[in-house]
């Protein structure tokens, strides 16, 4: 294995439960929030299996478990088929296959939306104003189009992992974003799949899934007609942060040639925010041994990391931004590890949301705050580096 030890794997799984963990410390935006249909039938869970086997994905004796297998009405949910390119150097034994992928969509809705919330099984919060089978989204009255964020959770997690995560996605939707949060189902892919070392296959699949999710969103008239396709962004945590960099053009290390490979680049994504983004560990850099794979990043970035994070060391992100030619912000929270404290997460959200408002929404005031702020009051000390 090419990583120091299995603590990488273990801590990533813990972090996966908390993309933007703590609850928002500010008031919601002007819009109530609606949710796409994602109704679970717990009676479909196989004997000896858990709900998480399907939400996180799992692989056992050649069988893959995933979200679509336990939905009450899969035809009404945000599911799509992802064609994996026939490139075994990136996708191992999954090259040339087709994988089912799913997401939950949170979006700004009309104040008259009276649909009930949905208590997601084993979650500590509800999905607001969830569509039921056969129902479409209810957007605010008028013809306004809304920006989109694709959201990518940490390794081994899923987007409905806890109340705080649901509330954070809802907060983004209340601000006027359509949030497409992927269920990556990482654990469907064994670490040693096709002889490729963990985590390269798992990471290569992520930007492909995010791009395909945007394609699927555009194929649904009820969403496409209200999407502003000129304002698309992304947000991710840990592996999800890696996915944002790859989706916006970064090239991943090829351990066969020791060069770099392009995974899936989507030019529609105008900017991306990452929390403790994994850019490689102390031994293996994600974007090549000379970090040249970061030179092709084509959209503005922000990464918020911890000074004591030895899972996704912040100096790897710094190396990437030194090589990139786009506007990039690196915020280091002093004393924070890979799992941020509540105060650290609050800081991270402030930075990330101002960045997204500035570069996706086109909010000049948010850009001014971003460029002039030295730290977020009340949390850990912040160190800010701006590139290009």
ABEGO torsion letter per residue (X at the ends): XABABAAAAAAAAAAAABBGABBBABBBBABBBBBBBBBBBAAABBBGBBAAAAAAEBBBGGBBBBAAAABABAAABBBBBBBBBBBAAAAEAABGBBBBBBBBBBBBBBAABABBBBBBBGBABBBBGBBBBGBBBBBBBEABBBBBBBBBBBBGBBAAABAAAAAAAAAAAAAGBBBBBBBAGAAABBAABGGBBOAAAAAAAAAAAAAAAAAAAAABAAAAAABBAABBBBBBBEAAAAAAAAAAGBBBBBAAAGBBBBBBBBAABABBBBBGBBAEBAABBAAEAAGAAAAABABBBBBBBBAABAABBAAAAAAAAAABABBBBBBBBBGBBABBBAAAAAAAAAAAAAAAAAAAAGBAAAAAAAAABABBBGBBBBBBBBBX
